[in-house]
Amino acid sequence: MHKTLLAQGVALSALGAALAVPSVAQAEFIKDSKATLSLKNFYINQDVRNQDAPRQEDWGQGFFLDFKSGFTEGPVGFGLDVLAMHAIRLDGGGRAGKADIERTPGGMFPLESNGKAKTDFGRVGVTGKMRFSKTEARLGTLMPKMPVLTYNDGRLLPQMFHGAQVTSNEIKDLSLTAGKIEHSTERNSSDSHGLSIGGANSGPNARFSNEFYFGGADYKPIKDLLLQYYYGNLRDFYKQHFFGLVHDWKLPVGALKSDLRYFYSDSDGKNESSSGRAEGYRSSGANGSSGEVDNNLWSAMFTYSLAGHALSAGYQKVTGNSDFPHINLGTGRTLHLITNGQIGKFASAGENTWVVGHTYDFAAIGVPGLKTKLIYFSGDDIDAAGSDNKEWERNFRVDYTVQNGLLKGVGLSWLNAASRGNDGRDLDENRLVVSYSLPLF
């Protein structure tokens, strides 16, 4: 946590430097500043249908104050972003670990020593930033959305990462990114933590790293084609290369989007040696796996759109002796996969997954703000002890944003999922979200 505080201290120093320059130079810093107050009411329940287990349930209200400054004038501009957030428990689902109960906390809030969810918690993310020409450097709290690392926003408060990042757009149609992540703040915590992967993130032999290096490029050679390459390296765990292609093709009737992705992942540092894996630097993986990262994953998704409808079909294949490696502390994650489901990720060793989906924007029939999404995943050939396991999941989502009147801008969402198979649980899940954002200036 001390490194996170150090990063925040550096960010505050950047603000001090910005405010120390003459008032004329501060003009753009103040003029271009924006602040938004957001409210998020979030309810979730998870019910295991085939086991005598208590239902997990949480309900809370979140408050977010997002301040983004402009940059000071001059060849090199300085700025500061601050994101303050606080969560209040409305219903914590009872007490974890108590016998003969119907409900238990679902993990949205930290737990007290007595097993009850805390009444509230919060955190503040501070990011210092510097701009030169079309290149921007950021230090402090980061919310990355890259193929090799994406923050998760699937609960009341989002996951946050802490480190440094540089993004450059000096060359037309080419965006370059590089940086280092040292810590994360998980969705149900106010504290920062080291980084780990599945297979090494829990228990007495849990192992962590404070060095995740990343870099990448997004290139658009033509208007409708995006080419991507990204690299990620979690020291002592894995190295990962990503190649992507996204193409939009306007047809005489409708449009077709092609999305091709390939990940190549290998071991790094202590995970490369049997002694290091014996110390706990292991990956989850196939039956009989040594725990060394060894994974290839490729996928293809095609989406045809017409008159508000979008029909999708895709396939994903995982090979190698380990599960798909990614930063995972066991409290929720978002992956840049076509199989990133509401509950499961379909990224186990050996797994083959078919994906089909349909979305509809009701604006096409005169009801703006209303959208639905239905998607189905079916995975098989999972390498596991005893047999090749199977799993499936169905996700259904409805979103509506009020278009006018007193409640204009209020967002309503219902997310429903059913998951069966791989881990032996028949799980049903519902999420209800009400959100609203108010620009302050």
PLY file of the C-alpha trace (Angstrom):
ply
format ascii 1.0
element vertex 441
property float x
property float y
property float z
element edge 440
property int vertex1
property int vertex2
end_header
0.00 0.00 0.00
2.93 2.34 0.67
3.80 2.44 -3.03
0.25 3.51 -3.84
0.51 6.32 -1.30
3.83 7.29 -2.85
2.21 7.46 -6.30
-0.55 9.63 -4.90
2.05 11.85 -3.26
3.78 12.30 -6.59
0.44 13.13 -8.18
-0.22 15.77 -5.54
3.26 17.16 -6.19
2.26 17.49 -9.85
-0.75 19.52 -8.77
1.48 21.69 -6.61
3.79 22.30 -9.54
0.82 23.21 -11.70
-0.51 25.70 -9.17
2.91 27.20 -8.59
3.17 28.58 -12.13
1.79 32.01 -13.05
-2.00 32.42 -13.16
-1.97 32.90 -16.96
-0.48 29.42 -17.35
-3.12 27.99 -15.03
-5.94 29.21 -17.27
-6.41 26.00 -19.26
-5.93 23.89 -16.11
-9.04 25.51 -14.63
-10.99 26.29 -17.81
-10.86 22.71 -19.11
-11.59 21.09 -15.72
-14.70 18.93 -15.40
-16.44 17.38 -12.40
-19.24 14.83 -12.36
-21.29 13.42 -9.48
-22.59 9.92 -10.17
-24.97 7.72 -8.19
-25.20 3.95 -8.51
-27.68 1.70 -6.72
-26.68 -1.95 -7.10
-28.41 -5.19 -6.02
-27.15 -8.72 -6.65
-28.22 -12.21 -5.63
-26.62 -15.55 -6.45
-28.49 -18.80 -5.89
-26.85 -22.24 -6.16
-29.70 -24.44 -7.36
-28.18 -27.90 -6.92
-26.60 -27.53 -3.47
-27.89 -26.89 0.02
-26.11 -23.56 0.28
-27.27 -20.12 1.45
-28.20 -17.56 -1.16
-25.58 -14.80 -1.53
-27.08 -11.34 -1.56
-25.91 -7.71 -1.40
-27.52 -4.31 -1.92
-25.78 -0.97 -1.73
-25.67 2.67 -2.79
-22.54 4.16 -4.34
-21.48 7.80 -4.69
-18.77 8.91 -7.13
-17.13 12.32 -7.51
-14.99 12.40 -10.65
-12.78 15.48 -11.13
-10.65 15.82 -14.27
-8.50 18.90 -14.68
-7.25 20.48 -17.85
-3.54 20.98 -18.49
-1.48 24.03 -17.65
-0.41 26.06 -20.68
3.00 25.78 -22.29
4.97 23.11 -24.19
4.61 20.76 -21.23
1.25 20.77 -19.47
0.46 19.35 -16.03
-2.87 18.23 -14.61
-4.58 16.15 -11.96
-7.51 13.72 -11.88
-9.25 12.69 -8.65
-11.90 9.97 -8.33
-13.52 9.72 -4.88
-16.06 7.00 -4.20
-18.04 5.72 -1.25
-20.37 2.73 -0.82
-23.14 2.39 1.77
-24.61 -1.01 2.60
-28.39 -1.22 2.34
-28.57 -5.00 2.81
-25.58 -7.22 3.48
-27.22 -10.64 3.22
-26.79 -11.70 6.85
-23.64 -13.22 8.33
-21.06 -15.40 6.56
-20.10 -18.70 8.16
-23.17 -19.00 10.38
-24.92 -22.38 10.39
-28.50 -22.91 9.16
-28.93 -19.56 7.41
-30.73 -18.74 4.17
-28.59 -15.77 3.10
-24.96 -14.76 3.31
-22.97 -11.69 2.11
-22.10 -11.88 -1.56
-18.68 -10.23 -1.44
-19.68 -6.73 -2.53
-18.56 -5.25 0.80
-15.58 -6.07 3.04
-16.43 -8.37 5.95
-16.20 -7.53 9.65
-14.58 -9.99 12.07
-18.06 -11.31 12.95
-18.78 -12.27 9.34
-21.15 -9.41 8.57
-20.63 -7.04 5.66
-19.30 -3.62 6.65
-21.81 -0.79 6.74
-19.72 1.29 4.34
-16.32 1.66 2.70
-14.64 3.94 0.19
-11.45 5.03 -1.50
-9.86 7.94 -3.38
-7.91 7.53 -6.59
-5.44 10.28 -7.51
-3.69 10.52 -10.89
-1.08 13.08 -11.87
-0.78 13.69 -15.60
1.62 15.42 -17.97
1.16 16.25 -21.65
3.71 17.06 -24.33
2.45 17.46 -27.90
0.21 14.39 -28.46
1.84 12.28 -25.75
0.39 11.94 -22.26
1.93 10.37 -19.15
-0.16 9.33 -16.13
1.00 8.33 -12.64
-1.21 7.03 -9.84
-4.64 5.43 -10.19
-5.33 3.84 -13.59
-8.44 2.25 -15.11
-6.93 0.31 -18.03
-8.97 -1.09 -20.91
-6.45 -3.08 -22.93
-6.43 -6.61 -24.34
-3.84 -7.68 -21.73
-5.49 -5.89 -18.77
-9.00 -4.51 -18.25
-10.45 -3.23 -14.97
-13.66 -4.82 -13.68
-16.82 -2.82 -12.94
-19.19 -5.68 -12.14
-20.09 -4.64 -8.59
-20.91 -1.44 -6.71
-17.38 0.03 -6.80
-14.94 -0.66 -9.65
-11.58 -2.35 -9.50
-8.66 0.10 -9.72
-4.99 -0.34 -10.62
-2.02 1.76 -9.55
1.07 2.51 -11.59
2.30 4.57 -14.55
1.27 4.76 -18.20
2.37 6.67 -21.29
0.13 7.02 -24.36
1.35 8.58 -27.60
-0.62 9.60 -30.70
2.20 11.45 -32.48
1.86 9.32 -35.63
-1.41 9.56 -37.55
-3.67 6.52 -37.15
-1.23 4.92 -34.67
-1.66 4.89 -30.89
1.17 3.57 -28.69
0.84 2.62 -25.02
3.37 1.44 -22.41
3.56 1.31 -18.65
3.84 -0.58 -15.39
1.22 -1.65 -12.82
2.28 -2.32 -9.23
-0.93 -2.79 -7.22
-4.67 -3.21 -7.50
-7.58 -2.15 -5.32
-10.25 -4.81 -5.57
-13.97 -4.15 -5.93
-14.75 -4.84 -2.26
-11.70 -3.24 -0.64
-10.19 0.11 0.28
-6.65 -1.29 0.39
-4.14 -1.98 -2.35
-2.83 -5.47 -3.03
-0.11 -7.20 -5.00
-0.90 -8.95 -8.31
-1.37 -12.66 -8.88
-3.03 -15.30 -11.09
-5.46 -18.19 -10.66
-3.69 -21.05 -8.90
-1.46 -18.73 -6.85
-3.86 -16.12 -5.47
-5.09 -17.79 -2.27
-4.10 -20.02 0.63
-0.98 -20.07 2.82
1.30 -20.34 -0.22
-0.29 -17.46 -2.14
2.28 -15.54 -4.15
2.16 -12.02 -5.57
4.11 -9.69 -7.83
4.33 -5.90 -7.96
5.61 -5.76 -11.52
3.22 -5.96 -14.46
4.78 -4.41 -17.57
2.69 -3.72 -20.65
2.94 -2.13 -24.06
0.92 -2.07 -27.21
-0.11 -0.47 -30.49
-3.44 0.26 -32.18
-3.12 0.97 -35.90
-5.81 1.87 -38.44
-4.31 1.51 -41.94
-7.75 2.28 -43.37
-10.93 3.69 -41.84
-12.72 0.38 -41.25
-9.76 -1.77 -40.14
-8.06 -1.89 -36.71
-4.87 -3.88 -36.14
-3.63 -4.46 -32.58
-0.57 -5.83 -30.83
-0.14 -5.85 -27.03
2.37 -7.36 -24.63
1.93 -8.06 -20.93
4.41 -9.47 -18.42
3.57 -10.28 -14.79
7.00 -10.90 -13.36
7.56 -14.44 -12.02
4.28 -15.62 -13.54
3.75 -15.15 -17.27
4.54 -13.34 -20.54
1.68 -12.74 -22.97
1.42 -11.56 -26.60
-1.86 -10.45 -28.15
-2.68 -9.97 -31.84
-6.04 -8.59 -32.91
-7.94 -7.58 -36.04
-11.30 -5.79 -36.18
-12.92 -5.05 -39.54
-16.23 -3.29 -40.25
-17.75 -4.00 -43.65
-20.76 -2.03 -44.88
-22.87 -4.33 -47.01
-25.60 -3.38 -49.51
-27.99 -4.49 -46.76
-26.72 -4.17 -43.21
-23.13 -4.41 -41.96
-20.72 -7.18 -40.95
-18.12 -6.88 -38.18
-15.25 -9.38 -37.96
-13.28 -9.67 -34.70
-10.22 -11.97 -34.66
-8.06 -12.44 -31.53
-5.00 -14.50 -30.64
-3.14 -14.75 -27.30
0.18 -16.55 -26.82
1.18 -16.97 -23.15
4.28 -18.54 -21.61
5.93 -18.84 -18.19
8.19 -16.20 -16.65
10.71 -16.11 -13.80
9.87 -18.37 -10.87
6.99 -19.97 -12.73
9.52 -21.33 -15.24
11.25 -23.52 -12.63
9.88 -26.46 -10.66
11.33 -24.98 -7.45
9.53 -21.69 -8.06
6.25 -23.50 -8.71
6.82 -25.50 -5.51
7.02 -22.17 -3.67
3.54 -21.29 -4.92
4.19 -19.48 -8.22
1.74 -21.80 -9.97
-0.99 -21.53 -12.56
-4.27 -23.40 -12.50
-4.47 -25.78 -15.42
-5.15 -29.15 -16.92
-5.27 -32.45 -15.07
-1.70 -33.46 -14.29
-0.32 -30.01 -15.16
2.88 -28.98 -13.41
1.49 -25.50 -12.84
3.67 -23.87 -15.49
1.98 -21.28 -17.70
1.51 -22.79 -21.17
-1.44 -21.40 -23.09
-2.60 -20.43 -26.54
-6.03 -18.94 -27.15
-7.60 -17.84 -30.41
-11.12 -16.73 -31.27
-13.25 -15.38 -34.08
-16.52 -13.48 -33.71
-18.75 -12.24 -36.55
-21.64 -9.82 -36.04
-24.26 -8.93 -38.66
-26.26 -5.73 -37.98
-29.49 -4.57 -39.60
-32.31 -2.23 -38.51
-31.57 -2.31 -34.79
-30.76 -6.04 -34.74
-27.26 -7.49 -34.27
-26.72 -11.24 -34.64
-23.38 -12.67 -33.45
-21.68 -16.04 -33.75
-18.19 -16.99 -32.64
-15.79 -19.74 -31.63
-12.91 -19.83 -29.15
-10.20 -22.48 -28.74
-7.79 -22.89 -25.80
-4.72 -25.11 -26.09
-1.80 -25.83 -23.76
-1.48 -27.25 -20.25
-2.59 -24.20 -18.26
-5.68 -22.05 -18.02
-5.60 -18.68 -19.77
-3.32 -16.54 -17.53
-4.49 -13.12 -16.37
-4.27 -10.92 -13.29
-6.76 -12.44 -10.88
-7.06 -12.03 -7.10
-10.22 -14.12 -6.91
-12.65 -11.24 -6.43
-13.74 -10.66 -10.02
-12.12 -9.87 -13.33
-12.91 -8.75 -16.86
-11.12 -10.45 -19.77
-10.71 -9.33 -23.38
-12.33 -12.54 -24.61
-15.46 -13.17 -26.67
-16.39 -15.53 -23.80
-16.30 -12.90 -21.05
-19.64 -13.94 -19.52
-21.49 -12.46 -16.57
-20.41 -15.43 -14.42
-17.90 -17.60 -16.28
-15.00 -16.83 -18.64
-14.70 -20.15 -20.56
-10.89 -20.01 -20.57
-9.87 -23.33 -18.99
-7.13 -25.51 -20.43
-8.29 -27.33 -23.56
-11.70 -25.66 -23.67
-13.62 -25.14 -26.92
-16.49 -22.66 -26.80
-19.26 -21.70 -29.19
-20.90 -18.30 -28.73
-24.17 -17.01 -30.20
-25.92 -13.77 -29.35
-28.52 -11.20 -30.30
-28.87 -7.53 -29.36
-31.64 -5.14 -30.24
-31.85 -1.34 -30.06
-35.52 -0.37 -29.76
-34.74 3.10 -31.15
-35.28 1.41 -34.53
-39.01 1.19 -33.74
-39.31 4.54 -32.00
-38.35 3.63 -28.41
-34.94 5.29 -27.86
-32.99 4.36 -24.76
-34.20 0.74 -24.59
-31.80 -2.08 -25.49
-31.71 -5.85 -24.92
-28.92 -8.42 -25.20
-29.09 -12.22 -25.16
-25.95 -14.37 -25.41
-25.27 -18.08 -24.97
-21.92 -19.83 -24.35
-21.30 -23.56 -24.65
-17.88 -24.94 -23.69
-16.55 -28.51 -23.75
-13.35 -30.61 -23.77
-12.14 -28.93 -20.56
-9.05 -30.81 -19.37
-9.82 -31.84 -15.80
-9.36 -34.80 -13.46
-11.46 -37.79 -14.46
-13.02 -36.57 -17.70
-13.41 -33.73 -20.17
-15.79 -31.33 -18.46
-18.49 -29.20 -20.06
-20.18 -25.95 -19.11
-22.72 -23.50 -20.49
-24.03 -20.08 -19.59
-26.91 -17.89 -20.71
-26.85 -14.11 -20.20
-29.82 -11.80 -20.69
-29.67 -8.03 -20.21
-32.14 -5.14 -20.47
-31.01 -1.49 -20.32
-33.17 1.60 -20.40
-32.21 5.27 -20.09
-35.04 7.70 -19.35
-35.19 10.13 -22.27
-37.15 13.08 -20.84
-39.04 14.42 -17.86
-37.94 14.75 -14.25
-35.96 11.47 -14.37
-34.19 12.21 -17.66
-30.79 10.51 -17.73
-31.59 7.85 -15.12
-30.31 4.45 -16.25
-32.04 1.17 -15.37
-30.45 -2.24 -15.95
-31.42 -5.84 -15.26
-28.80 -8.56 -15.78
-29.81 -12.21 -15.50
-27.53 -15.22 -15.90
-27.72 -19.00 -15.52
-24.53 -21.08 -15.39
-24.24 -24.87 -15.38
-21.35 -27.31 -15.50
-17.65 -26.96 -14.88
-17.36 -26.19 -11.14
-20.25 -28.45 -10.11
-22.57 -25.53 -9.23
-25.84 -24.76 -10.97
-25.78 -21.00 -10.39
-28.47 -18.41 -11.14
-27.66 -14.72 -10.76
-29.58 -11.45 -10.96
-28.27 -7.89 -10.86
-30.39 -4.73 -10.72
-28.69 -1.38 -11.30
-30.04 2.19 -11.15
-27.55 4.91 -12.14
-27.47 8.64 -12.69
-24.72 11.17 -13.50
-24.89 14.91 -12.90
-22.26 17.21 -14.46
-21.19 19.78 -11.84
-19.06 21.95 -14.14
0 1
1 2
2 3
3 4
4 5
5 6
6 7
7 8
8 9
9 10
10 11
11 12
12 13
13 14
14 15
15 16
16 17
17 18
18 19
19 20
20 21
21 22
22 23
23 24
24 25
25 26
26 27
27 28
28 29
29 30
30 31
31 32
32 33
33 34
34 35
35 36
36 37
37 38
38 39
39 40
40 41
41 42
42 43
43 44
44 45
45 46
46 47
47 48
48 49
49 50
50 51
51 52
52 53
53 54
54 55
55 56
56 57
57 58
58 59
59 60
60 61
61 62
62 63
63 64
64 65
65 66
66 67
67 68
68 69
69 70
70 71
71 72
72 73
73 74
74 75
75 76
76 77
77 78
78 79
79 80
80 81
81 82
82 83
83 84
84 85
85 86
86 87
87 88
88 89
89 90
90 91
91 92
92 93
93 94
94 95
95 96
96 97
97 98
98 99
99 100
100 101
101 102
102 103
103 104
104 105
105 106
106 107
107 108
108 109
109 110
110 111
111 112
112 113
113 114
114 115
115 116
116 117
117 118
118 119
119 120
120 121
121 122
122 123
123 124
124 125
125 126
126 127
127 128
128 129
129 130
130 131
131 132
132 133
133 134
134 135
135 136
136 137
137 138
138 139
139 140
140 141
141 142
142 143
143 144
144 145
145 146
146 147
147 148
148 149
149 150
150 151
151 152
152 153
153 154
154 155
155 156
156 157
157 158
158 159
159 160
160 161
161 162
162 163
163 164
164 165
165 166
166 167
167 168
168 169
169 170
170 171
171 172
172 173
173 174
174 175
175 176
176 177
177 178
178 179
179 180
180 181
181 182
182 183
183 184
184 185
185 186
186 187
187 188
188 189
189 190
190 191
191 192
192 193
193 194
194 195
195 196
196 197
197 198
198 199
199 200
200 201
201 202
202 203
203 204
204 205
205 206
206 207
207 208
208 209
209 210
210 211
211 212
212 213
213 214
214 215
215 216
216 217
217 218
218 219
219 220
220 221
221 222
222 223
223 224
224 225
225 226
226 227
227 228
228 229
229 230
230 231
231 232
232 233
233 234
234 235
235 236
236 237
237 238
238 239
239 240
240 241
241 242
242 243
243 244
244 245
245 246
246 247
247 248
248 249
249 250
250 251
251 252
252 253
253 254
254 255
255 256
256 257
257 258
258 259
259 260
260 261
261 262
262 263
263 264
264 265
265 266
266 267
267 268
268 269
269 270
270 271
271 272
272 273
273 274
274 275
275 276
276 277
277 278
278 279
279 280
280 281
281 282
282 283
283 284
284 285
285 286
286 287
287 288
288 289
289 290
290 291
291 292
292 293
293 294
294 295
295 296
296 297
297 298
298 299
299 300
300 301
301 302
302 303
303 304
304 305
305 306
306 307
307 308
308 309
309 310
310 311
311 312
312 313
313 314
314 315
315 316
316 317
317 318
318 319
319 320
320 321
321 322
322 323
323 324
324 325
325 326
326 327
327 328
328 329
329 330
330 331
331 332
332 333
333 334
334 335
335 336
336 337
337 338
338 339
339 340
340 341
341 342
342 343
343 344
344 345
345 346
346 347
347 348
348 349
349 350
350 351
351 352
352 353
353 354
354 355
355 356
356 357
357 358
358 359
359 360
360 361
361 362
362 363
363 364
364 365
365 366
366 367
367 368
368 369
369 370
370 371
371 372
372 373
373 374
374 375
375 376
376 377
377 378
378 379
379 380
380 381
381 382
382 383
383 384
384 385
385 386
386 387
387 388
388 389
389 390
390 391
391 392
392 393
393 394
394 395
395 396
396 397
397 398
398 399
399 400
400 401
401 402
402 403
403 404
404 405
405 406
406 407
407 408
408 409
409 410
410 411
411 412
412 413
413 414
414 415
415 416
416 417
417 418
418 419
419 420
420 421
421 422
422 423
423 424
424 425
425 426
426 427
427 428
428 429
429 430
430 431
431 432
432 433
433 434
434 435
435 436
436 437
437 438
438 439
439 440
